[in-house]
Amino acid sequence: MTAIEERIRAYVWCGACGRELRDTGHLNFCVLYKVATWSRPVCGNLIAPLLPSQALAIVCDTCITKRAPAKWAIESLSDWRAVRYHPVEELDDMPLRYPQPIVNIYGELVCPKCHRLLRAGTKAELSAGLLVCERCQSALQLSVQRAALANEIRSNYETLSGKE
């Protein structure tokens, strides 16, 4: 066991259930597809370095087996002697620029927005170069419609107030 692994096991809790990682067999680093505003640990992309770094969670074997969703992303401070936990729901989603579908650790296709499985026979659509589930496709269309409406309102306001 390396010194860093020993520190992680000593100081870090599971990002899904909150239990200590002392007794778990593996340290499972999970990519969350959320923007990380810190430097370590993160998942980056050497091919597309302009994309923001992605937040990670460290999850115990029990939560991996149960497929429990991560609730906290982790930030390492002082070389893993201290950590900061970031609630996943408070983090921004990654921009939708992935050229291929997302595959989880089991080799299954996953919707990158809601992380639900894209099972065979379920309806999934390509949106902005991204394979998303039907539910997220509807949400994306709604957000595009809202953005268009907001731009129209802004434009009308500027016209009426003479700020053209």
C-alpha positions in Angstrom: 0.0 0.0 0.0 1.4 3.4 -1.0 1.6 6.4 1.4 -1.1 8.2 -0.5 -3.4 5.2 -0.3 -2.8 5.0 3.4 -3.7 8.7 3.8 -6.8 8.3 1.7 -7.9 5.4 3.8 -7.2 7.3 7.0 -8.7 10.7 6.2 -11.4 10.2 3.5 -15.0 9.0 3.7 -17.0 7.3 1.0 -18.6 9.8 -1.4 -21.9 7.9 -1.4 -22.6 6.6 2.1 -20.1 8.6 4.2 -18.5 5.6 5.9 -14.7 5.4 6.4 -12.7 3.9 3.6 -10.4 2.1 6.0 -11.8 -1.4 5.5 -12.9 -1.2 1.8 -11.1 -3.5 -0.6 -10.6 -1.0 -3.3 -10.5 2.8 -3.6 -13.0 3.4 -6.4 -12.5 6.8 -8.1 -15.7 7.8 -9.9 -16.0 10.5 -12.5 -19.1 12.7 -11.7 -19.4 14.7 -15.0 -19.6 17.8 -12.9 -17.2 20.8 -13.1 -14.4 20.7 -10.6 -13.2 24.2 -9.5 -10.3 22.8 -7.6 -7.0 21.2 -8.8 -6.8 17.7 -7.2 -8.1 15.1 -7.7 -9.8 15.7 -11.0 -10.4 13.9 -14.3 -9.1 15.8 -17.3 -8.9 15.3 -21.0 -5.6 15.6 -22.8 -7.3 15.5 -26.2 -9.7 18.3 -25.4 -7.8 20.4 -22.8 -10.2 23.4 -23.1 -13.0 21.5 -21.4 -13.1 22.0 -17.6 -11.8 19.4 -15.3 -14.3 16.9 -13.9 -15.0 16.3 -10.2 -14.3 12.9 -8.7 -15.7 10.9 -5.8 -14.1 8.1 -4.0 -16.6 5.3 -3.2 -16.4 2.2 -1.1 -16.9 -1.3 -2.6 -20.3 -1.7 -0.9 -21.6 1.4 -2.6 -20.1 0.3 -6.0 -21.9 -3.1 -5.6 -25.2 -1.3 -4.7 -24.6 1.2 -7.5 -25.3 4.0 -4.9 -25.0 7.5 -6.5 -22.2 9.7 -5.2 -23.4 12.6 -3.0 -20.0 14.3 -2.4 -17.1 15.1 -4.7 -13.7 15.2 -3.0 -10.9 17.8 -3.0 -7.5 16.9 -1.6 -5.8 19.4 0.6 -2.3 19.1 2.0 -1.4 16.0 0.0 -4.4 14.0 1.3 -3.8 14.9 5.0 -7.0 17.0 4.8 -10.0 16.9 2.4 -12.9 19.1 1.5 -16.2 17.6 0.4 -18.4 19.3 -2.2 -22.1 18.3 -2.5 -22.6 16.9 -6.0 -26.0 18.7 -6.4 -24.2 22.1 -5.9 -21.7 21.5 -8.7 -22.3 22.7 -12.3 -22.8 20.1 -15.0 -20.1 19.6 -17.5 -20.7 21.3 -20.9 -22.4 19.0 -23.4 -19.4 18.5 -25.7 -18.7 14.8 -25.5 -18.3 13.2 -28.9 -19.3 9.7 -27.8 -21.8 8.2 -25.3 -20.7 7.8 -21.7 -19.9 4.3 -20.5 -20.0 3.4 -16.8 -17.5 1.0 -15.1 -19.8 -2.0 -16.1 -19.6 -1.1 -19.8 -23.2 0.1 -19.9 -24.3 3.3 -21.8 -25.3 6.0 -19.4 -27.1 9.3 -19.9 -24.4 11.9 -19.1 -27.0 14.4 -17.7 -28.9 12.2 -15.2 -26.6 9.1 -15.1 -29.5 6.7 -15.8 -28.8 3.6 -17.8 -29.6 3.7 -21.5 -30.9 0.1 -21.8 -31.5 -1.6 -25.1 -35.0 -0.5 -26.4 -35.2 2.7 -24.4 -35.6 5.9 -26.4 -32.4 7.9 -26.6 -31.6 10.8 -28.9 -28.5 12.5 -30.1 -28.5 16.1 -28.8 -25.5 18.4 -29.3 -23.3 15.4 -30.2 -24.4 13.6 -27.0 -26.6 10.6 -26.5 -29.1 11.5 -23.8 -32.2 9.8 -22.5 -35.7 10.8 -23.5 -36.3 12.7 -20.2 -33.1 14.7 -20.5 -33.8 15.4 -24.2 -37.0 17.0 -23.2 -35.3 19.0 -20.5 -32.6 20.2 -23.0 -35.3 21.3 -25.5 -37.1 23.2 -22.7 -33.9 24.9 -21.6 -33.2 25.9 -25.2 -36.7 27.3 -25.5 -36.3 29.2 -22.2 -33.0 30.7 -23.4 -34.6 31.8 -26.7 -37.4 33.4 -24.8 -35.0 35.2 -22.4 -33.0 36.5 -25.4 -36.3 37.7 -27.1 -37.4 39.5 -23.8 -33.9 41.1 -23.5 -34.0 42.2 -27.1 -37.5 43.7 -26.7 -36.4 45.5 -23.5 -33.3 47.0 -25.2 -35.4 48.1 -28.1 -38.1 49.7 -25.9 -35.5 51.4 -23.7 -33.4 52.7 -26.6 -30.4 50.6 -25.7 -30.0 49.0 -29.2 
